[in-house]
């Protein structure tokens, strides 16, 4: 007995591969979505929407396949070159690959295609990629204009603040980052109140607090917090900017917010823990070098070391933590010695050198401990 498959059954199967793939994508089962969508594009190579979802699925797996995603998105663009939107994903892949000129070119093509309509997300992407490429003047112009036309755009404020900081405009940068932070806090507070049912329907209507209100007024904050998960990154950038401005207490406060669960942080994250230590060290240096306040500086150094040791307890292979620990030890070796009668403990140049070497061992491409190692070796007269 020979069984034959009717054309209608073949078409139905092809359609199921696509619809099943899209459903799996929506359900977050990205690997199985890739398998279904790959079958769909192999059977129907001109099905643009299947290529589009295939590209997005490749980007969404835990270890994204950037080249496969790029190939899929570019095929979708070839099929429907006049359709807006897909080039944003092409540009995103180029950004992830560090191919910033290519990303800029694609975003410019998308901007021309939109002919002045719904261009905000494209301008955001262009401003972002100019910042990432180190083209701060162009980034400042684009992001500054966008922030004035859309003052609730949290991602824009985030990259604008980093651009301003890169240009040494610390006060402006801190204003931008604080505004972004406040928008995230307002969104999260309103969202939590609605989710917990703290307001009656009448109260919601009277106060205008509805999900529609949140989407309209805090849509950018919602995406930044709940889709991009960038709130901890915002707090870290905020801390970095305070650090560069020499505002040590505020830097430590911002870094601590990276550990706050309420702001999307992780209480055990060793990176902000290390940076808190670095901010204590910066404060100690200033007190000693500018004001000669040795004992106050020693107290801050002890706090710095405590935070870095806590970070390394959470991740002993963190090169950043070892480098900062080495910087603390080097400051101690240069500044004061162990004095048991005063309960003061210091470290030696050899301690600092060993710690810098540990950081380099863990990350040979990390330049900062290499530089610090050279300084420490110079201090002890070891030039070989």
Residue pairs with C-beta under 8 A, 6 or more apart in sequence:
14 40
14 43
14 44
17 36
17 37
17 39
17 40
17 43
18 36
18 37
18 40
18 44
18 47
18 49
18 50
20 36
21 33
21 34
21 35
21 36
21 37
21 39
21 40
21 50
21 53
21 54
21 57
22 33
22 37
22 53
24 30
24 32
24 33
24 36
25 33
25 37
25 53
25 56
25 57
25 60
28 60
30 57
30 60
30 61
31 61
33 53
33 57
34 54
34 57
34 58
34 61
37 50
37 53
37 54
37 57
38 54
40 47
40 50
40 54
41 47
41 50
41 51
41 54
41 72
41 75
44 50
46 79
48 76
48 79
48 80
48 83
49 76
51 72
51 73
51 75
51 76
51 79
52 72
52 73
52 76
52 86
52 89
54 72
55 68
55 69
55 70
55 71
55 72
55 73
55 76
55 89
56 69
56 89
58 64
58 65
58 66
58 68
58 69
58 72
59 66
59 69
59 89
59 92
59 93
64 96
66 93
66 96
66 97
69 89
69 93
70 90
70 93
70 94
70 97
73 86
73 89
73 90
73 93
74 90
76 86
77 83
77 86
77 87
77 90
80 86
82 113
84 110
84 113
84 114
84 118
85 110
87 106
87 107
87 109
87 110
87 113
88 107
88 110
88 121
88 122
88 125
90 106
91 103
91 104
91 106
91 107
91 110
91 125
91 129
92 103
92 125
94 100
94 102
94 103
94 106
95 103
95 128
95 129
95 132
100 129
100 132
100 133
101 133
103 125
103 129
104 126
104 129
104 130
104 133
107 122
107 125
107 126
107 129
108 126
110 122
110 125
111 119
111 122
111 123
111 126
114 122
120 146
120 149
120 150
120 153
123 142
123 145
123 146
124 143
124 146
124 153
124 155
124 156
126 142
127 139
127 142
127 143
127 146
127 156
127 159
127 160
128 139
128 143
128 155
128 159
130 136
130 138
130 139
130 142
131 139
131 143
131 159
131 162
131 163
131 166
134 166
136 163
136 166
136 167
139 159
139 160
139 163
140 160
140 163
140 164
140 167
143 156
143 159
143 160
143 163
144 160
146 153
146 156
147 153
147 156
147 157
147 160
147 176
150 156
150 220
151 179
152 183
152 217
152 218
152 220
152 221
153 220
154 180
154 183
154 184
154 220
154 221
154 223
154 224
154 234
155 220
155 223
155 224
155 228
155 230
156 220
157 176
157 177
157 179
157 180
157 183
158 176
158 177
158 180
158 224
158 230
158 233
158 234
158 237
160 173
160 176
161 173
161 174
161 176
161 177
161 180
161 237
161 238
161 241
162 173
162 237
162 241
163 173
164 170
164 172
164 173
164 176
165 173
165 237
165 240
165 241
165 244
170 241
170 244
170 245
171 245
173 241
174 238
174 241
174 242
174 245
177 234
177 237
177 238
177 241
178 238
180 224
180 234
181 234
181 235
181 238
183 218
183 220
183 221
184 221
184 224
184 225
184 231
184 234
184 263
185 263
186 218
186 221
187 214
187 218
187 221
187 222
187 225
188 225
188 262
188 263
190 209
190 214
190 218
191 214
191 222
193 199
193 209
194 204
194 209
194 210
194 211
194 214
199 207
199 209
203 209
204 210
214 222
215 222
224 230
224 231
224 234
225 231
225 264
229 264
231 263
231 264
231 265
232 257
232 258
232 263
232 264
232 265
232 266
232 269
232 272
235 254
235 255
235 257
235 258
235 260
235 263
235 265
235 272
236 254
236 255
236 258
236 271
236 272
236 275
238 254
238 257
239 251
239 252
239 253
239 254
239 255
239 257
239 258
239 272
239 275
239 279
240 251
240 275
242 248
242 250
242 251
242 254
242 279
243 251
243 275
243 278
243 279
243 282
246 282
246 286
248 279
248 280
248 282
248 283
248 286
249 283
251 275
251 279
251 282
252 276
252 279
252 280
255 272
255 275
255 276
255 279
256 272
256 276
257 263
257 265
258 265
258 266
258 269
258 271
258 272
259 265
259 266
259 267
259 268
259 269
259 272
259 273
260 267
261 267
265 272
268 314
269 314
270 310
270 311
270 312
270 314
270 315
270 318
270 321
271 311
271 318
271 320
273 307
273 308
273 310
273 311
273 314
273 321
274 307
274 308
274 311
274 318
274 320
274 321
274 324
275 324
276 307
277 303
277 304
277 305
277 306
277 307
277 308
277 311
277 324
277 325
277 328
278 304
278 324
278 327
279 304
280 300
280 301
280 303
280 304
280 307
281 300
281 301
281 304
281 324
281 327
281 328
281 331
283 300
284 297
284 298
284 300
284 301
284 304
284 331
285 297
285 331
287 293
287 296
287 297
287 300
288 294
288 297
288 335
294 335
294 336
297 335
298 336
298 344
301 328
301 331
301 332
304 324
304 328
305 325
305 328
308 321
308 324
308 325
308 328
309 325
311 318
311 321
312 318
312 321
312 322
312 325
315 321
317 362
318 362
319 359
319 360
319 362
319 363
319 366
319 369
320 359
320 366
322 355
322 356
322 358
322 359
322 362
322 369
323 355
323 356
323 359
323 366
323 368
323 369
323 372
325 355
326 352
326 353
326 355
326 356
326 358
326 359
326 369
326 372
326 373
326 376
327 352
327 372
328 347
329 347
329 348
329 351
329 352
329 355
330 349
330 352
330 372
330 375
330 376
330 379
332 346
332 347
333 346
333 347
333 348
333 349
333 351
333 352
333 376
333 379
334 379
335 346
336 344
336 346
337 346
338 344
338 345
338 346
349 376
349 379
349 380
352 372
352 376
353 373
353 376
353 377
353 380
356 369
356 370
356 372
356 373
356 376
357 369
357 373
359 366
359 369
360 366
360 369
360 370
360 373
377 383
